[in-house]
């Protein structure tokens, strides 16, 4: 039975083409007359990502407001239980105060070298944020195409900052999956046969030598192992598409076919 899909997740390691192909899929949907929004991993105003969000516990937030009362009037803080998330990207009043901006940056919830939340706090806040995104999406007919935010950012933080076990990662990802199930998501996972060759190649074309280090290659190999293991366990359709020859046109055609198989939208 074909379904009303409102969320397409495009995942894979660096260099698999997910940014380019996810945006192309979004453009294709628009050409087909569908309402679609595309967000890459670092997009400003991303509806599901918590990048550029400072984390505070309740008492910490009260003390913060005492130090910087300007935020009390202009704050867009998200209150969740006894926790607060303060998005600060692009807020001129915050960036103009160096000490304020530095403190917000030091309290980043994710995508940071020094996480401010415990693993349980991170898991709770991330899952709640995805729930808010799903609730917002339920009021529109838009198809959201999101790149690298469901697997990549989650697992990267969990491994690097929390040394999370496979079971902890699985619980975290499944918690998010449960929040978005009403959107009838489809996940497309782009992969290449050799992680080592892939990282060496992407290191050369992006001028990022650390991608080709032994440490990073081992990290990415472990990430791929975890991510492939999660695919069959997710409560919605997933499609792993291998790009052995860097044939982007062929991969895109396979992505379109996967979406046609899973959704009510005709992509012919």
C-alpha positions as CSV (number, residue, x, y, z in Angstrom):
1,X,0.0,0.0,0.0
2,X,1.5,3.3,-1.0
3,X,1.7,5.9,1.7
4,X,1.6,9.6,2.2
5,X,5.3,10.3,2.8
6,X,6.2,13.7,4.3
7,X,9.8,13.0,5.2
8,X,12.8,11.8,3.2
9,X,16.0,11.2,5.1
10,X,19.2,11.0,3.1
11,X,22.2,9.6,5.0
12,X,25.6,8.2,4.4
13,X,29.3,8.9,5.1
14,X,31.1,11.9,3.9
15,X,31.7,11.7,0.1
16,X,28.7,9.6,-0.8
17,X,27.0,12.5,-2.5
18,X,24.1,12.9,-0.1
19,X,24.1,16.7,0.0
20,X,24.0,17.0,-3.8
21,X,21.6,14.2,-4.4
22,X,19.2,15.2,-1.6
23,X,18.9,18.7,-3.0
24,X,18.4,17.2,-6.5
25,X,15.6,15.0,-5.2
26,X,14.0,18.1,-3.6
27,X,14.2,20.0,-6.9
28,X,12.7,17.0,-8.7
29,X,9.8,16.9,-6.3
30,X,9.2,20.6,-6.9
31,X,9.3,20.0,-10.7
32,X,6.6,17.4,-10.2
33,X,4.4,20.0,-8.5
34,X,5.0,18.9,-5.0
35,X,5.5,21.2,-2.0
36,X,9.0,20.3,-0.8
37,X,11.6,21.8,1.6
38,X,15.3,20.8,1.6
39,X,17.6,21.3,4.5
40,X,21.3,20.3,4.4
41,X,23.1,19.5,7.6
42,X,24.2,23.0,8.4
43,X,21.2,25.0,7.1
44,X,20.1,28.0,9.2
45,X,16.5,27.5,10.5
46,X,16.7,23.8,10.2
47,X,13.5,22.3,11.7
48,X,15.0,19.2,13.2
49,X,18.6,20.0,14.0
50,X,19.7,21.4,17.3
51,X,22.9,23.0,16.1
52,X,23.5,26.5,17.4
53,X,21.3,25.8,20.5
54,X,22.8,26.5,23.9
55,X,21.7,24.2,26.7
56,X,20.8,25.3,30.2
57,X,19.3,23.5,33.2
58,X,16.7,25.6,35.0
59,X,18.9,27.2,37.7
60,X,21.7,27.8,35.1
61,X,19.2,29.6,32.9
62,X,18.0,31.9,35.7
63,X,21.6,32.8,36.5
64,X,22.3,33.4,32.8
65,X,19.3,35.8,32.6
66,X,20.6,37.7,35.6
67,X,24.0,38.2,33.9
68,X,22.5,39.1,30.6
69,X,19.0,40.6,31.1
70,X,18.8,41.5,27.4
71,X,18.0,37.8,26.7
72,X,14.9,38.0,28.9
73,X,13.3,40.4,26.4
74,X,14.6,38.9,23.2
75,X,14.9,35.3,24.2
76,X,13.5,32.6,22.0
77,X,14.3,29.9,24.5
78,X,12.6,26.6,24.2
79,X,11.5,25.3,27.6
80,X,11.3,21.6,28.0
81,X,10.6,20.4,31.5
82,X,13.4,21.9,33.7
83,X,15.7,22.4,30.7
84,X,16.1,25.3,28.3
85,X,17.4,25.5,24.7
86,X,18.4,28.9,23.4
87,X,18.9,29.2,19.7
88,X,21.3,32.0,19.0
89,X,22.4,31.7,15.4
90,X,21.9,35.0,13.5
91,X,20.7,36.9,16.6
92,X,22.4,40.2,16.2
93,X,22.0,41.3,19.8
94,X,23.7,38.1,21.0
95,X,26.6,38.2,18.6
96,X,27.4,41.9,19.4
97,X,28.1,41.0,23.1
98,X,31.3,39.0,23.0
99,X,31.0,37.5,26.5
100,X,27.4,36.5,26.0
101,X,28.1,34.9,22.6
102,X,31.1,33.0,24.1
103,X,29.0,31.6,26.9
104,X,26.2,30.5,24.5
105,X,28.8,28.8,22.3
106,X,30.4,27.1,25.3
107,X,27.0,25.6,26.1
108,X,26.2,24.0,22.7
109,X,24.1,20.9,23.0
110,X,25.6,19.2,20.0
111,X,28.1,19.6,17.2
112,X,30.6,20.8,19.7
113,X,34.0,19.6,21.2
114,X,32.7,20.0,24.7
115,X,29.1,18.9,25.2
116,X,27.3,20.5,28.1
117,X,24.5,17.9,28.5
118,X,24.6,14.4,29.8
119,X,23.8,11.5,27.5
120,X,20.3,11.1,29.0
121,X,19.7,14.9,28.7
122,X,20.9,14.9,25.1
123,X,18.7,12.0,24.2
124,X,15.6,13.5,25.8
125,X,16.1,16.9,24.3
126,X,16.8,15.6,20.8
127,X,13.8,13.3,20.7
128,X,11.5,16.1,22.0
129,X,12.8,18.4,19.3
130,X,12.0,15.8,16.6
131,X,8.6,15.5,18.1
132,X,8.0,19.2,17.8
133,X,9.2,19.0,14.2
134,X,6.7,16.2,13.4
135,X,3.9,18.2,15.0
136,X,4.7,21.2,12.9
137,X,4.9,19.1,9.7
138,X,1.5,17.6,10.4
139,X,-0.1,21.0,9.7
140,X,1.3,21.2,6.1
141,X,1.4,19.1,2.9
142,X,5.1,19.8,2.5
143,X,7.6,17.0,1.9
144,X,10.8,17.6,4.0
145,X,14.0,16.3,2.5
146,X,16.7,16.3,5.3
147,X,20.3,15.4,4.8
148,X,22.7,14.0,7.4
149,X,20.7,14.9,10.5
150,X,19.1,11.5,11.4
151,X,22.1,9.2,11.5
152,X,25.2,11.3,10.9
153,X,24.9,14.0,13.5
154,X,23.4,11.8,16.1
155,X,25.9,9.0,15.9
156,X,28.8,11.3,15.5
157,X,28.1,13.0,18.8
158,X,27.2,9.8,20.6
159,X,30.4,8.1,19.6
160,X,32.8,11.0,19.9
161,X,31.5,12.7,23.0
162,X,29.7,10.0,25.0
163,X,31.4,6.8,23.9
164,X,28.0,5.4,23.5
165,X,27.5,1.6,23.1
166,X,25.7,0.1,20.1
167,X,22.6,-0.5,22.2
168,X,22.6,3.1,23.5
169,X,22.9,4.4,19.9
170,X,20.1,2.1,18.8
171,X,17.8,3.3,21.6
172,X,18.6,6.9,20.8
173,X,17.8,6.5,17.1
174,X,14.7,4.4,17.7
175,X,13.5,7.1,20.1
176,X,13.7,9.6,17.2
177,X,12.1,7.2,14.8
178,X,9.1,6.8,17.1
179,X,8.6,10.6,17.2
180,X,8.5,10.9,13.4
181,X,6.6,7.7,12.5
182,X,3.4,9.6,11.6
183,X,5.3,11.4,8.8
184,X,5.7,8.0,7.1
185,X,9.4,8.6,6.5
186,X,11.6,6.9,4.0
187,X,15.4,6.7,4.6
188,X,17.8,6.5,1.7
189,X,21.3,5.4,2.7
190,X,24.1,6.2,0.2
191,X,27.2,4.0,0.4
192,X,30.4,3.1,-1.3
193,X,32.3,-0.3,-1.1
194,X,35.5,1.0,0.6
195,X,35.4,3.5,3.4
196,X,39.1,3.9,3.2
197,X,39.1,4.8,-0.5
198,X,36.1,7.0,0.0
199,X,37.7,9.0,2.8
200,X,41.0,9.4,0.9
201,X,39.2,10.6,-2.1
202,X,37.0,13.1,-0.3
203,X,40.0,14.3,1.7
204,X,41.8,15.2,-1.6
205,X,38.9,17.0,-3.3
206,X,37.9,19.0,-0.1
207,X,41.5,19.7,1.0
208,X,40.8,18.2,4.4
209,X,43.7,15.9,5.2
210,X,42.3,14.8,8.5
211,X,39.6,12.8,6.6
212,X,42.3,10.4,5.4
213,X,44.0,9.8,8.8
214,X,43.9,6.3,10.2
215,X,41.9,7.5,13.2
216,X,39.2,9.0,11.1
217,X,39.0,6.1,8.7
218,X,38.5,3.7,11.6
219,X,35.9,6.0,13.1
220,X,34.0,6.1,9.8
221,X,34.2,2.3,9.3
222,X,32.7,1.9,12.7
223,X,30.0,4.4,11.9
224,X,29.1,2.6,8.7
225,X,28.9,-0.7,10.6
226,X,26.5,0.8,13.1
227,X,24.4,2.6,10.5
228,X,24.0,-0.4,8.2
229,X,23.0,-2.4,11.2
230,X,20.3,0.1,12.1
231,X,18.6,0.1,8.7
232,X,16.7,-3.2,8.9
233,X,15.6,-2.4,12.5
234,X,13.9,0.9,11.8
235,X,10.1,1.0,11.8
236,X,9.9,2.6,8.3
237,X,11.3,1.8,4.8
238,X,15.0,2.1,4.2
239,X,17.0,1.8,1.0
240,X,20.7,1.3,0.8
241,X,22.1,2.5,-2.5
242,X,25.7,1.7,-3.4
243,X,27.6,4.2,-5.6
244,X,30.5,2.0,-6.6
245,X,31.6,4.0,-9.7
246,X,30.6,7.5,-8.6
247,X,27.8,7.4,-11.2
248,X,25.6,10.1,-9.7
249,X,23.0,9.9,-12.4
250,X,22.5,6.2,-11.8
251,X,22.3,6.7,-8.0
252,X,19.7,9.5,-8.5
253,X,17.5,7.3,-10.7
254,X,17.7,4.6,-8.0
255,X,16.6,7.2,-5.4
256,X,13.6,8.2,-7.5
257,X,12.7,4.6,-8.0
258,X,12.9,4.0,-4.2
259,X,10.6,6.9,-3.5
260,X,8.1,5.8,-6.2
261,X,8.0,2.4,-4.6
262,X,7.3,3.7,-1.1
263,X,5.0,6.7,-1.5
264,X,1.9,7.8,-3.1
265,X,3.7,10.4,-5.1
266,X,4.3,9.6,-8.8
267,X,7.8,10.5,-9.7
268,X,7.6,9.4,-13.3
